[in-house]
Amino acid sequence: MFFPEITRLSEILLCDKDDMVQKGLGWLLRETAKHDPKTTIPYLIEIRQRAPRLVLRTACETLPAIVKKRVLV
């Protein structure tokens, strides 16, 4: 339901260099993945080449190891 807004904000914040912004974005994506993994995980895979590692690591904290590995490759 809110995923289009989350992706819109994510696209804006992906290029921010501030560590706290990156952690916050990762937190947002982590919580989104808890509630809507079928939509969020493909999005994480889509952005993995351009997203800072901190964002991806934070977003993947609660994902199963096999999924985490796919996102962080």
mmJSON file of the N, C-alpha and C atoms, coordinates in Angstrom:
{"data_MODEL":{"atom_site":{
"group_PDB":["ATOM","ATOM","ATOM","ATOM","ATOM","ATOM","ATOM","ATOM","ATOM","ATOM","ATOM","ATOM","ATOM","ATOM","ATOM","ATOM","ATOM","ATOM","ATOM","ATOM","ATOM","ATOM","ATOM","ATOM","ATOM","ATOM","ATOM","ATOM","ATOM","ATOM","ATOM","ATOM","ATOM","ATOM","ATOM","ATOM","ATOM","ATOM","ATOM","ATOM","ATOM","ATOM","ATOM","ATOM","ATOM","ATOM","ATOM","ATOM","ATOM","ATOM","ATOM","ATOM","ATOM","ATOM","ATOM","ATOM","ATOM","ATOM","ATOM","ATOM","ATOM","ATOM","ATOM","ATOM","ATOM","ATOM","ATOM","ATOM","ATOM","ATOM","ATOM","ATOM","ATOM","ATOM","ATOM","ATOM","ATOM","ATOM","ATOM","ATOM","ATOM","ATOM","ATOM","ATOM","ATOM","ATOM","ATOM","ATOM","ATOM","ATOM","ATOM","ATOM","ATOM","ATOM","ATOM","ATOM","ATOM","ATOM","ATOM","ATOM","ATOM","ATOM","ATOM","ATOM","ATOM","ATOM","ATOM","ATOM","ATOM","ATOM","ATOM","ATOM","ATOM","ATOM","ATOM","ATOM","ATOM","ATOM","ATOM","ATOM","ATOM","ATOM","ATOM","ATOM","ATOM","ATOM","ATOM","ATOM","ATOM","ATOM","ATOM","ATOM","ATOM","ATOM","ATOM","ATOM","ATOM","ATOM","ATOM","ATOM","ATOM","ATOM","ATOM","ATOM","ATOM","ATOM","ATOM","ATOM","ATOM","ATOM","ATOM","ATOM","ATOM","ATOM","ATOM","ATOM","ATOM","ATOM","ATOM","ATOM","ATOM","ATOM","ATOM","ATOM","ATOM","ATOM","ATOM","ATOM","ATOM","ATOM","ATOM","ATOM","ATOM","ATOM","ATOM","ATOM","ATOM","ATOM","ATOM","ATOM","ATOM","ATOM","ATOM","ATOM","ATOM","ATOM","ATOM","ATOM","ATOM","ATOM","ATOM","ATOM","ATOM","ATOM","ATOM","ATOM","ATOM","ATOM","ATOM","ATOM","ATOM","ATOM","ATOM","ATOM","ATOM","ATOM","ATOM","ATOM","ATOM","ATOM","ATOM","ATOM","ATOM","ATOM","ATOM","ATOM","ATOM","ATOM","ATOM"],
"id":[1,2,3,4,5,6,7,8,9,10,11,12,13,14,15,16,17,18,19,20,21,22,23,24,25,26,27,28,29,30,31,32,33,34,35,36,37,38,39,40,41,42,43,44,45,46,47,48,49,50,51,52,53,54,55,56,57,58,59,60,61,62,63,64,65,66,67,68,69,70,71,72,73,74,75,76,77,78,79,80,81,82,83,84,85,86,87,88,89,90,91,92,93,94,95,96,97,98,99,100,101,102,103,104,105,106,107,108,109,110,111,112,113,114,115,116,117,118,119,120,121,122,123,124,125,126,127,128,129,130,131,132,133,134,135,136,137,138,139,140,141,142,143,144,145,146,147,148,149,150,151,152,153,154,155,156,157,158,159,160,161,162,163,164,165,166,167,168,169,170,171,172,173,174,175,176,177,178,179,180,181,182,183,184,185,186,187,188,189,190,191,192,193,194,195,196,197,198,199,200,201,202,203,204,205,206,207,208,209,210,211,212,213,214,215,216,217,218,219],
"type_symbol":["N","C","C","N","C","C","N","C","C","N","C","C","N","C","C","N","C","C","N","C","C","N","C","C","N","C","C","N","C","C","N","C","C","N","C","C","N","C","C","N","C","C","N","C","C","N","C","C","N","C","C","N","C","C","N","C","C","N","C","C","N","C","C","N","C","C","N","C","C","N","C","C","N","C","C","N","C","C","N","C","C","N","C","C","N","C","C","N","C","C","N","C","C","N","C","C","N","C","C","N","C","C","N","C","C","N","C","C","N","C","C","N","C","C","N","C","C","N","C","C","N","C","C","N","C","C","N","C","C","N","C","C","N","C","C","N","C","C","N","C","C","N","C","C","N","C","C","N","C","C","N","C","C","N","C","C","N","C","C","N","C","C","N","C","C","N","C","C","N","C","C","N","C","C","N","C","C","N","C","C","N","C","C","N","C","C","N","C","C","N","C","C","N","C","C","N","C","C","N","C","C","N","C","C","N","C","C","N","C","C","N","C","C","N","C","C","N","C","C"],
"label_atom_id":["N","CA","C","N","CA","C","N","CA","C","N","CA","C","N","CA","C","N","CA","C","N","CA","C","N","CA","C","N","CA","C","N","CA","C","N","CA","C","N","CA","C","N","CA","C","N","CA","C","N","CA","C","N","CA","C","N","CA","C","N","CA","C","N","CA","C","N","CA","C","N","CA","C","N","CA","C","N","CA","C","N","CA","C","N","CA","C","N","CA","C","N","CA","C","N","CA","C","N","CA","C","N","CA","C","N","CA","C","N","CA","C","N","CA","C","N","CA","C","N","CA","C","N","CA","C","N","CA","C","N","CA","C","N","CA","C","N","CA","C","N","CA","C","N","CA","C","N","CA","C","N","CA","C","N","CA","C","N","CA","C","N","CA","C","N","CA","C","N","CA","C","N","CA","C","N","CA","C","N","CA","C","N","CA","C","N","CA","C","N","CA","C","N","CA","C","N","CA","C","N","CA","C","N","CA","C","N","CA","C","N","CA","C","N","CA","C","N","CA","C","N","CA","C","N","CA","C","N","CA","C","N","CA","C","N","CA","C","N","CA","C","N","CA","C","N","CA","C","N","CA","C","N","CA","C"],
"label_alt_id":[null,null,null,null,null,null,null,null,null,null,null,null,null,null,null,null,null,null,null,null,null,null,null,null,null,null,null,null,null,null,null,null,null,null,null,null,null,null,null,null,null,null,null,null,null,null,null,null,null,null,null,null,null,null,null,null,null,null,null,null,null,null,null,null,null,null,null,null,null,null,null,null,null,null,null,null,null,null,null,null,null,null,null,null,null,null,null,null,null,null,null,null,null,null,null,null,null,null,null,null,null,null,null,null,null,null,null,null,null,null,null,null,null,null,null,null,null,null,null,null,null,null,null,null,null,null,null,null,null,null,null,null,null,null,null,null,null,null,null,null,null,null,null,null,null,null,null,null,null,null,null,null,null,null,null,null,null,null,null,null,null,null,null,null,null,null,null,null,null,null,null,null,null,null,null,null,null,null,null,null,null,null,null,null,null,null,null,null,null,null,null,null,null,null,null,null,null,null,null,null,null,null,null,null,null,null,null,null,null,null,null,null,null,null,null,null,null,null,null],
"label_comp_id":["MET","MET","MET","PHE","PHE","PHE","PHE","PHE","PHE","PRO","PRO","PRO","GLU","GLU","GLU","ILE","ILE","ILE","THR","THR","THR","ARG","ARG","ARG","LEU","LEU","LEU","SER","SER","SER","GLU","GLU","GLU","ILE","ILE","ILE","LEU","LEU","LEU","LEU","LEU","LEU","CYS","CYS","CYS","ASP","ASP","ASP","LYS","LYS","LYS","ASP","ASP","ASP","ASP","ASP","ASP","MET","MET","MET","VAL","VAL","VAL","GLN","GLN","GLN","LYS","LYS","LYS","GLY","GLY","GLY","LEU","LEU","LEU","GLY","GLY","GLY","TRP","TRP","TRP","LEU","LEU","LEU","LEU","LEU","LEU","ARG","ARG","ARG","GLU","GLU","GLU","THR","THR","THR","ALA","ALA","ALA","LYS","LYS","LYS","HIS","HIS","HIS","ASP","ASP","ASP","PRO","PRO","PRO","LYS","LYS","LYS","THR","THR","THR","THR","THR","THR","ILE","ILE","ILE","PRO","PRO","PRO","TYR","TYR","TYR","LEU","LEU","LEU","ILE","ILE","ILE","GLU","GLU","GLU","ILE","ILE","ILE","ARG","ARG","ARG","GLN","GLN","GLN","ARG","ARG","ARG","ALA","ALA","ALA","PRO","PRO","PRO","ARG","ARG","ARG","LEU","LEU","LEU","VAL","VAL","VAL","LEU","LEU","LEU","ARG","ARG","ARG","THR","THR","THR","ALA","ALA","ALA","CYS","CYS","CYS","GLU","GLU","GLU","THR","THR","THR","LEU","LEU","LEU","PRO","PRO","PRO","ALA","ALA","ALA","ILE","ILE","ILE","VAL","VAL","VAL","LYS","LYS","LYS","LYS","LYS","LYS","ARG","ARG","ARG","VAL","VAL","VAL","LEU","LEU","LEU","VAL","VAL","VAL"],
"label_asym_id":["A","A","A","A","A","A","A","A","A","A","A","A","A","A","A","A","A","A","A","A","A","A","A","A","A","A","A","A","A","A","A","A","A","A","A","A","A","A","A","A","A","A","A","A","A","A","A","A","A","A","A","A","A","A","A","A","A","A","A","A","A","A","A","A","A","A","A","A","A","A","A","A","A","A","A","A","A","A","A","A","A","A","A","A","A","A","A","A","A","A","A","A","A","A","A","A","A","A","A","A","A","A","A","A","A","A","A","A","A","A","A","A","A","A","A","A","A","A","A","A","A","A","A","A","A","A","A","A","A","A","A","A","A","A","A","A","A","A","A","A","A","A","A","A","A","A","A","A","A","A","A","A","A","A","A","A","A","A","A","A","A","A","A","A","A","A","A","A","A","A","A","A","A","A","A","A","A","A","A","A","A","A","A","A","A","A","A","A","A","A","A","A","A","A","A","A","A","A","A","A","A","A","A","A","A","A","A","A","A","A","A","A","A","A","A","A","A","A","A"],
"label_entity_id":["1","1","1","1","1","1","1","1","1","1","1","1","1","1","1","1","1","1","1","1","1","1","1","1","1","1","1","1","1","1","1","1","1","1","1","1","1","1","1","1","1","1","1","1","1","1","1","1","1","1","1","1","1","1","1","1","1","1","1","1","1","1","1","1","1","1","1","1","1","1","1","1","1","1","1","1","1","1","1","1","1","1","1","1","1","1","1","1","1","1","1","1","1","1","1","1","1","1","1","1","1","1","1","1","1","1","1","1","1","1","1","1","1","1","1","1","1","1","1","1","1","1","1","1","1","1","1","1","1","1","1","1","1","1","1","1","1","1","1","1","1","1","1","1","1","1","1","1","1","1","1","1","1","1","1","1","1","1","1","1","1","1","1","1","1","1","1","1","1","1","1","1","1","1","1","1","1","1","1","1","1","1","1","1","1","1","1","1","1","1","1","1","1","1","1","1","1","1","1","1","1","1","1","1","1","1","1","1","1","1","1","1","1","1","1","1","1","1","1"],
"label_seq_id":[1,1,1,2,2,2,3,3,3,4,4,4,5,5,5,6,6,6,7,7,7,8,8,8,9,9,9,10,10,10,11,11,11,12,12,12,13,13,13,14,14,14,15,15,15,16,16,16,17,17,17,18,18,18,19,19,19,20,20,20,21,21,21,22,22,22,23,23,23,24,24,24,25,25,25,26,26,26,27,27,27,28,28,28,29,29,29,30,30,30,31,31,31,32,32,32,33,33,33,34,34,34,35,35,35,36,36,36,37,37,37,38,38,38,39,39,39,40,40,40,41,41,41,42,42,42,43,43,43,44,44,44,45,45,45,46,46,46,47,47,47,48,48,48,49,49,49,50,50,50,51,51,51,52,52,52,53,53,53,54,54,54,55,55,55,56,56,56,57,57,57,58,58,58,59,59,59,60,60,60,61,61,61,62,62,62,63,63,63,64,64,64,65,65,65,66,66,66,67,67,67,68,68,68,69,69,69,70,70,70,71,71,71,72,72,72,73,73,73],
"pdbx_PDB_ins_code":[null,null,null,null,null,null,null,null,null,null,null,null,null,null,null,null,null,null,null,null,null,null,null,null,null,null,null,null,null,null,null,null,null,null,null,null,null,null,null,null,null,null,null,null,null,null,null,null,null,null,null,null,null,null,null,null,null,null,null,null,null,null,null,null,null,null,null,null,null,null,null,null,null,null,null,null,null,null,null,null,null,null,null,null,null,null,null,null,null,null,null,null,null,null,null,null,null,null,null,null,null,null,null,null,null,null,null,null,null,null,null,null,null,null,null,null,null,null,null,null,null,null,null,null,null,null,null,null,null,null,null,null,null,null,null,null,null,null,null,null,null,null,null,null,null,null,null,null,null,null,null,null,null,null,null,null,null,null,null,null,null,null,null,null,null,null,null,null,null,null,null,null,null,null,null,null,null,null,null,null,null,null,null,null,null,null,null,null,null,null,null,null,null,null,null,null,null,null,null,null,null,null,null,null,null,null,null,null,null,null,null,null,null,null,null,null,null,null,null],
"Cartn_x":[0.813,0.0,0.862,1.871,2.744,4.024,4.179,5.45,5.857,4.942,5.367,5.988,5.439,5.988,7.351,7.488,8.762,9.843,9.523,10.525,10.853,9.866,10.124,11.111,10.881,11.795,13.162,13.167,14.433,15.293,14.682,15.432,16.08,15.404,15.956,17.128,16.985,17.972,19.15,19.055,20.136,21.474,21.457,22.716,23.24,22.536,22.986,24.196,25.223,26.472,26.484,25.517,25.473,25.163,26.001,25.822,24.462,24.019,22.742,21.573,21.663,20.622,20.621,21.808,21.911,21.359,21.666,21.128,19.609,19.125,17.679,16.967,17.552,16.968,16.998,18.1,18.188,17.137,16.921,15.904,14.518,14.228,12.938,12.726,13.748,13.633,13.561,14.254,14.182,12.768,12.173,10.811,9.81,10.033,9.167,9.269,10.483,10.686,9.999,9.897,9.196,7.717,7.125,5.687,5.328,6.258,5.975,7.229,7.705,8.952,8.862,7.681,7.544,7.763,7.538,7.775,9.134,9.518,10.733,12.005,12.042,13.266,13.653,12.723,13.114,13.612,13.032,13.503,14.932,15.235,16.604,17.593,17.2,18.066,18.248,17.189,17.249,18.215,18.242,19.065,20.451,20.763,22.014,23.271,23.256,24.449,24.694,23.648,23.814,23.577,23.135,22.881,24.157,24.379,25.515,25.389,26.521,26.518,25.823,25.984,25.348,23.827,23.258,21.809,21.414,22.133,21.791,21.992,23.097,23.348,22.262,21.885,20.845,19.5,19.185,17.911,17.803,18.924,18.932,19.064,19.159,19.423,18.473,17.208,16.231,15.817,16.428,16.085,16.76,16.168,16.829,18.186,19.113,20.49,20.561,19.757,19.807,19.374,18.372,17.897,18.93,19.46,20.489,21.667,22.061,23.182,22.875,21.637,21.237,21.29,20.884,20.861,22.272,23.099,24.415,25.511,25.201,26.225,26.816],
"Cartn_y":[-1.192,0.0,1.263,1.315,2.481,2.299,1.144,0.832,1.85,2.35,3.368,4.608,5.02,6.18,5.841,4.633,4.193,4.149,3.626,3.574,4.977,5.844,7.231,7.902,7.759,8.339,7.665,6.369,5.627,6.121,6.328,6.787,8.146,8.989,10.303,10.158,9.281,9.166,8.254,7.45,6.514,7.203,8.409,9.088,9.943,9.964,10.747,10.07,10.843,10.305,10.234,10.853,10.881,9.489,9.023,7.693,7.535,8.566,8.469,8.368,9.051,8.947,7.533,6.997,5.64,4.616,4.772,3.86,3.983,5.204,5.426,4.806,4.942,4.337,2.816,2.278,0.835,0.351,1.123,0.787,0.776,1.802,1.876,0.648,0.282,-0.87,-2.182,-2.264,-3.461,-3.657,-2.593,-2.693,-2.983,-2.42,-2.694,-4.159,-4.7,-6.111,-7.041,-6.634,-7.456,-7.602,-6.542,-6.525,-6.89,-6.687,-6.962,-7.491,-8.666,-9.184,-9.492,-9.874,-10.232,-9.038,-7.856,-6.644,-6.037,-6.057,-5.376,-6.094,-7.407,-8.142,-7.937,-8.039,-7.724,-6.282,-5.364,-3.977,-3.872,-4.564,-4.545,-5.113,-6.167,-6.751,-5.769,-5.066,-4.079,-2.932,-2.476,-1.307,-1.669,-2.936,-3.335,-2.801,-2.557,-2.043,-0.563,0.168,1.612,2.053,1.146,1.488,1.335,2.237,2.075,0.766,0.148,-1.125,-0.995,0.15,0.353,0.231,0.781,0.678,-0.788,-1.509,-2.91,-3.782,-3.587,-4.387,-4.157,-2.903,-2.587,-3.158,-3.031,-3.53,-5.045,-5.739,-7.211,-7.838,-7.049,-7.58,-8.691,-8.588,-9.572,-10.578,-10.509,-11.45,-12.798,-13.87,-15.179,-15.138,-15.954,-15.934,-16.114,-16.988,-17.239,-16.004,-15.301,-14.081,-12.976,-12.853,-11.851,-12.024,-13.261,-13.557,-13.109,-13.337,-12.913,-11.396,-10.69,-9.226,-8.652,-9.202,-8.62,-9.089,-9.956,-10.454,-9.314],
"Cartn_z":[0.0,0.0,0.0,0.852,0.915,0.109,-0.521,-1.172,-2.244,-3.076,-4.058,-3.399,-2.282,-1.562,-0.96,-0.447,0.128,-0.943,-2.112,-3.183,-3.689,-3.735,-4.166,-3.217,-1.925,-0.939,-0.983,-1.158,-1.23,-2.377,-3.524,-4.693,-4.433,-3.695,-3.359,-2.386,-1.4,-0.324,-0.648,-1.691,-2.014,-2.246,-2.766,-3.087,-1.928,-0.804,0.347,0.989,1.295,1.848,3.376,4.031,5.494,6.05,6.979,7.568,8.249,8.931,9.637,8.661,7.546,6.515,5.938,5.685,5.146,6.138,7.414,8.433,8.515,8.444,8.49,7.302,6.127,4.932,5.046,5.531,5.742,6.731,7.784,8.781,8.139,7.339,6.649,5.765,5.006,4.116,4.902,6.023,6.872,7.404,7.905,8.433,7.319,6.157,5.012,4.613,4.633,4.28,5.276,6.523,7.516,7.161,6.638,6.371,4.934,4.015,2.602,1.904,2.31,1.735,0.242,-0.236,-1.658,-2.577,-2.079,-2.864,-2.544,-1.29,-0.855,-1.281,-1.198,-1.546,-3.01,-3.961,-5.349,-5.51,-4.751,-4.807,-4.282,-3.194,-2.658,-3.679,-4.356,-5.386,-6.541,-6.88,-7.97,-7.653,-6.402,-6.054,-5.542,-5.416,-4.753,-5.416,-6.719,-7.401,-7.117,-6.782,-6.572,-5.134,-4.292,-2.889,-2.068,-1.118,-0.213,0.577,0.873,1.601,2.959,3.604,4.905,4.799,3.756,3.536,3.393,2.542,2.287,3.527,4.227,5.433,6.483,6.661,7.638,7.197,5.927,5.408,5.528,5.47,5.468,6.845,7.889,9.232,9.657,9.331,9.81,8.742,7.573,6.503,6.74,6.234,6.313,5.604,6.065,5.549,4.035,3.481,2.038,1.244,1.743,1.078,1.246,2.453,2.728,1.775,1.564,0.671,-0.76,-1.219,-2.572,-2.728,-1.696,-1.768,-1.685,-0.817,-0.559,-1.511,-2.438,-3.386,-4.175],
"occupancy":[1.0,1.0,1.0,1.0,1.0,1.0,1.0,1.0,1.0,1.0,1.0,1.0,1.0,1.0,1.0,1.0,1.0,1.0,1.0,1.0,1.0,1.0,1.0,1.0,1.0,1.0,1.0,1.0,1.0,1.0,1.0,1.0,1.0,1.0,1.0,1.0,1.0,1.0,1.0,1.0,1.0,1.0,1.0,1.0,1.0,1.0,1.0,1.0,1.0,1.0,1.0,1.0,1.0,1.0,1.0,1.0,1.0,1.0,1.0,1.0,1.0,1.0,1.0,1.0,1.0,1.0,1.0,1.0,1.0,1.0,1.0,1.0,1.0,1.0,1.0,1.0,1.0,1.0,1.0,1.0,1.0,1.0,1.0,1.0,1.0,1.0,1.0,1.0,1.0,1.0,1.0,1.0,1.0,1.0,1.0,1.0,1.0,1.0,1.0,1.0,1.0,1.0,1.0,1.0,1.0,1.0,1.0,1.0,1.0,1.0,1.0,1.0,1.0,1.0,1.0,1.0,1.0,1.0,1.0,1.0,1.0,1.0,1.0,1.0,1.0,1.0,1.0,1.0,1.0,1.0,1.0,1.0,1.0,1.0,1.0,1.0,1.0,1.0,1.0,1.0,1.0,1.0,1.0,1.0,1.0,1.0,1.0,1.0,1.0,1.0,1.0,1.0,1.0,1.0,1.0,1.0,1.0,1.0,1.0,1.0,1.0,1.0,1.0,1.0,1.0,1.0,1.0,1.0,1.0,1.0,1.0,1.0,1.0,1.0,1.0,1.0,1.0,1.0,1.0,1.0,1.0,1.0,1.0,1.0,1.0,1.0,1.0,1.0,1.0,1.0,1.0,1.0,1.0,1.0,1.0,1.0,1.0,1.0,1.0,1.0,1.0,1.0,1.0,1.0,1.0,1.0,1.0,1.0,1.0,1.0,1.0,1.0,1.0,1.0,1.0,1.0,1.0,1.0,1.0],
"B_iso_or_equiv":[0.0,0.0,0.0,0.0,0.0,0.0,0.0,0.0,0.0,0.0,0.0,0.0,0.0,0.0,0.0,0.0,0.0,0.0,0.0,0.0,0.0,0.0,0.0,0.0,0.0,0.0,0.0,0.0,0.0,0.0,0.0,0.0,0.0,0.0,0.0,0.0,0.0,0.0,0.0,0.0,0.0,0.0,0.0,0.0,0.0,0.0,0.0,0.0,0.0,0.0,0.0,0.0,0.0,0.0,0.0,0.0,0.0,0.0,0.0,0.0,0.0,0.0,0.0,0.0,0.0,0.0,0.0,0.0,0.0,0.0,0.0,0.0,0.0,0.0,0.0,0.0,0.0,0.0,0.0,0.0,0.0,0.0,0.0,0.0,0.0,0.0,0.0,0.0,0.0,0.0,0.0,0.0,0.0,0.0,0.0,0.0,0.0,0.0,0.0,0.0,0.0,0.0,0.0,0.0,0.0,0.0,0.0,0.0,0.0,0.0,0.0,0.0,0.0,0.0,0.0,0.0,0.0,0.0,0.0,0.0,0.0,0.0,0.0,0.0,0.0,0.0,0.0,0.0,0.0,0.0,0.0,0.0,0.0,0.0,0.0,0.0,0.0,0.0,0.0,0.0,0.0,0.0,0.0,0.0,0.0,0.0,0.0,0.0,0.0,0.0,0.0,0.0,0.0,0.0,0.0,0.0,0.0,0.0,0.0,0.0,0.0,0.0,0.0,0.0,0.0,0.0,0.0,0.0,0.0,0.0,0.0,0.0,0.0,0.0,0.0,0.0,0.0,0.0,0.0,0.0,0.0,0.0,0.0,0.0,0.0,0.0,0.0,0.0,0.0,0.0,0.0,0.0,0.0,0.0,0.0,0.0,0.0,0.0,0.0,0.0,0.0,0.0,0.0,0.0,0.0,0.0,0.0,0.0,0.0,0.0,0.0,0.0,0.0,0.0,0.0,0.0,0.0,0.0,0.0],
"pdbx_formal_charge":[null,null,null,null,null,null,null,null,null,null,null,null,null,null,null,null,null,null,null,null,null,null,null,null,null,null,null,null,null,null,null,null,null,null,null,null,null,null,null,null,null,null,null,null,null,null,null,null,null,null,null,null,null,null,null,null,null,null,null,null,null,null,null,null,null,null,null,null,null,null,null,null,null,null,null,null,null,null,null,null,null,null,null,null,null,null,null,null,null,null,null,null,null,null,null,null,null,null,null,null,null,null,null,null,null,null,null,null,null,null,null,null,null,null,null,null,null,null,null,null,null,null,null,null,null,null,null,null,null,null,null,null,null,null,null,null,null,null,null,null,null,null,null,null,null,null,null,null,null,null,null,null,null,null,null,null,null,null,null,null,null,null,null,null,null,null,null,null,null,null,null,null,null,null,null,null,null,null,null,null,null,null,null,null,null,null,null,null,null,null,null,null,null,null,null,null,null,null,null,null,null,null,null,null,null,null,null,null,null,null,null,null,null,null,null,null,null,null,null],
"auth_seq_id":[1,1,1,2,2,2,3,3,3,4,4,4,5,5,5,6,6,6,7,7,7,8,8,8,9,9,9,10,10,10,11,11,11,12,12,12,13,13,13,14,14,14,15,15,15,16,16,16,17,17,17,18,18,18,19,19,19,20,20,20,21,21,21,22,22,22,23,23,23,24,24,24,25,25,25,26,26,26,27,27,27,28,28,28,29,29,29,30,30,30,31,31,31,32,32,32,33,33,33,34,34,34,35,35,35,36,36,36,37,37,37,38,38,38,39,39,39,40,40,40,41,41,41,42,42,42,43,43,43,44,44,44,45,45,45,46,46,46,47,47,47,48,48,48,49,49,49,50,50,50,51,51,51,52,52,52,53,53,53,54,54,54,55,55,55,56,56,56,57,57,57,58,58,58,59,59,59,60,60,60,61,61,61,62,62,62,63,63,63,64,64,64,65,65,65,66,66,66,67,67,67,68,68,68,69,69,69,70,70,70,71,71,71,72,72,72,73,73,73],
"auth_comp_id":["MET","MET","MET","PHE","PHE","PHE","PHE","PHE","PHE","PRO","PRO","PRO","GLU","GLU","GLU","ILE","ILE","ILE","THR","THR","THR","ARG","ARG","ARG","LEU","LEU","LEU","SER","SER","SER","GLU","GLU","GLU","ILE","ILE","ILE","LEU","LEU","LEU","LEU","LEU","LEU","CYS","CYS","CYS","ASP","ASP","ASP","LYS","LYS","LYS","ASP","ASP","ASP","ASP","ASP","ASP","MET","MET","MET","VAL","VAL","VAL","GLN","GLN","GLN","LYS","LYS","LYS","GLY","GLY","GLY","LEU","LEU","LEU","GLY","GLY","GLY","TRP","TRP","TRP","LEU","LEU","LEU","LEU","LEU","LEU","ARG","ARG","ARG","GLU","GLU","GLU","THR","THR","THR","ALA","ALA","ALA","LYS","LYS","LYS","HIS","HIS","HIS","ASP","ASP","ASP","PRO","PRO","PRO","LYS","LYS","LYS","THR","THR","THR","THR","THR","THR","ILE","ILE","ILE","PRO","PRO","PRO","TYR","TYR","TYR","LEU","LEU","LEU","ILE","ILE","ILE","GLU","GLU","GLU","ILE","ILE","ILE","ARG","ARG","ARG","GLN","GLN","GLN","ARG","ARG","ARG","ALA","ALA","ALA","PRO","PRO","PRO","ARG","ARG","ARG","LEU","LEU","LEU","VAL","VAL","VAL","LEU","LEU","LEU","ARG","ARG","ARG","THR","THR","THR","ALA","ALA","ALA","CYS","CYS","CYS","GLU","GLU","GLU","THR","THR","THR","LEU","LEU","LEU","PRO","PRO","PRO","ALA","ALA","ALA","ILE","ILE","ILE","VAL","VAL","VAL","LYS","LYS","LYS","LYS","LYS","LYS","ARG","ARG","ARG","VAL","VAL","VAL","LEU","LEU","LEU","VAL","VAL","VAL"],
"auth_asym_id":["A","A","A","A","A","A","A","A","A","A","A","A","A","A","A","A","A","A","A","A","A","A","A","A","A","A","A","A","A","A","A","A","A","A","A","A","A","A","A","A","A","A","A","A","A","A","A","A","A","A","A","A","A","A","A","A","A","A","A","A","A","A","A","A","A","A","A","A","A","A","A","A","A","A","A","A","A","A","A","A","A","A","A","A","A","A","A","A","A","A","A","A","A","A","A","A","A","A","A","A","A","A","A","A","A","A","A","A","A","A","A","A","A","A","A","A","A","A","A","A","A","A","A","A","A","A","A","A","A","A","A","A","A","A","A","A","A","A","A","A","A","A","A","A","A","A","A","A","A","A","A","A","A","A","A","A","A","A","A","A","A","A","A","A","A","A","A","A","A","A","A","A","A","A","A","A","A","A","A","A","A","A","A","A","A","A","A","A","A","A","A","A","A","A","A","A","A","A","A","A","A","A","A","A","A","A","A","A","A","A","A","A","A","A","A","A","A","A","A"],
"auth_atom_id":["N","CA","C","N","CA","C","N","CA","C","N","CA","C","N","CA","C","N","CA","C","N","CA","C","N","CA","C","N","CA","C","N","CA","C","N","CA","C","N","CA","C","N","CA","C","N","CA","C","N","CA","C","N","CA","C","N","CA","C","N","CA","C","N","CA","C","N","CA","C","N","CA","C","N","CA","C","N","CA","C","N","CA","C","N","CA","C","N","CA","C","N","CA","C","N","CA","C","N","CA","C","N","CA","C","N","CA","C","N","CA","C","N","CA","C","N","CA","C","N","CA","C","N","CA","C","N","CA","C","N","CA","C","N","CA","C","N","CA","C","N","CA","C","N","CA","C","N","CA","C","N","CA","C","N","CA","C","N","CA","C","N","CA","C","N","CA","C","N","CA","C","N","CA","C","N","CA","C","N","CA","C","N","CA","C","N","CA","C","N","CA","C","N","CA","C","N","CA","C","N","CA","C","N","CA","C","N","CA","C","N","CA","C","N","CA","C","N","CA","C","N","CA","C","N","CA","C","N","CA","C","N","CA","C","N","CA","C","N","CA","C","N","CA","C","N","CA","C","N","CA","C","N","CA","C"],
"pdbx_PDB_model_num":[1,1,1,1,1,1,1,1,1,1,1,1,1,1,1,1,1,1,1,1,1,1,1,1,1,1,1,1,1,1,1,1,1,1,1,1,1,1,1,1,1,1,1,1,1,1,1,1,1,1,1,1,1,1,1,1,1,1,1,1,1,1,1,1,1,1,1,1,1,1,1,1,1,1,1,1,1,1,1,1,1,1,1,1,1,1,1,1,1,1,1,1,1,1,1,1,1,1,1,1,1,1,1,1,1,1,1,1,1,1,1,1,1,1,1,1,1,1,1,1,1,1,1,1,1,1,1,1,1,1,1,1,1,1,1,1,1,1,1,1,1,1,1,1,1,1,1,1,1,1,1,1,1,1,1,1,1,1,1,1,1,1,1,1,1,1,1,1,1,1,1,1,1,1,1,1,1,1,1,1,1,1,1,1,1,1,1,1,1,1,1,1,1,1,1,1,1,1,1,1,1,1,1,1,1,1,1,1,1,1,1,1,1,1,1,1,1,1,1]
}}}
